[in-house]
Amino acid sequence: MRKPLIALGFALLAAVLVLAGAPTAHAQATTTLEDLVSAVVRVKAFINPDGRTIATLGREREGTGVVISADGLVITIGYLMLEAHAVEIATSDGHTVSANVVGYDHETGFGLLKAATPLKVRPMGLGKSADIKEKDPVLVASFGGPDMVSAAHVAARREFAGSWEYLLEGAIFTSPPHPAWSGAALISREGKLVGVGSLIVGDATGRKDGTPGNMFVPIDRLPPIMAELMSDGRVSGPARPWLGLTTEESGGQLRVARVIPGGPAEKAGIERGSIVIGVDGKPANGLADFYRKVWAHGSAGASIPLDVQQGEKKRRVDVKSMDRMHHLKTKSTF
């Protein structure tokens, strides 16, 4: 039996009723739910055996991507395909094709893939994530057809600092959480793609009220870098200094949870469990402040004077930073 219709441009509250089986009174400018999410595809990536990210992200990765052009360009979250030597894309009707890695951008977290042969699905148009406000209704869709579409609302628009030397301004947080968030499509009431799923979080609102949800990378970050990702596989210009630390904020302290093997911090003698006090004598007030102080010292290759506490001893450690992409095993793909 054909799935009910969703009236594009109609309020998501009405869309929820439509998904539940209620007919819409807005017959114009409608599309089937199958049509809307046909662009939402499965991404399966096989990582280089010597990949640096295998220890944390795995040898085989599976998630979601969204077809955004008629020639098979797919946007996904980059960690799914980072260091991949082979990628498969599957549509909801079971059609599976190989895909090429086009590019990756660490600053946003976006990854681009290109299907080797036409996918024969209608691409999803890009919306304006800047127009998405707190409390707005949205849809979240992961691979699996209409059954994997759920209604949500925007819980917050705010900065997000990740433990892996990642800082995203204007991230979109939604609630309730979707169980298959990696690369999931965040869809506006107009039926447009406004975000790409990155994480599940325990505090979507940022008010420490225990509201679980998902974090999405705003799609507005894609157009300015699209041409360079398509032509060069990455964004040109000086890269930010990368230290090779996974740092967690807990109890008002920045504790080193992991030191990346072979990375700059390990070479400088930084140990797991160390406390990051500051940079060049200036205290680090949270992850975002820590990253900004590091990046203020210049581009990749700059020496970063970290103030750390290891056990009872406080000391200054000069870390020779590097371009993170030079540490990864990406040569076989882009």
Secondary structure, DSSP 4 states (H G I P E B T S, - for coil): -PPPEEETTS-HHHHHHHHTTPPPS--TTEEEHHHHHTTEEEEEEEE-TT-TTHHHH-SEEEEEEEE-STT-EEEEEGGGTTTEEEEEEE-TTS-EEEEEEEEE-TTT-EEEEEESS---SPPPPB--GGG--TT-EEEEE-SSGGGGEEEEEEEEEEEEEETTTEEEEEEEEEESPPS--TTPEEE-TTS-EEEEEEEEES-SSSSSS---EEEEEEGGGSHHHHHHHHHHSS--SPPPPB--EEEEEETTEEEEEEE-TTSHHHHHT--TT-EEEEETTEE--SHHHHHHHHHTT-STT-EEEEEEEETTEEEEEEEE-B-HHHHS--TTT-
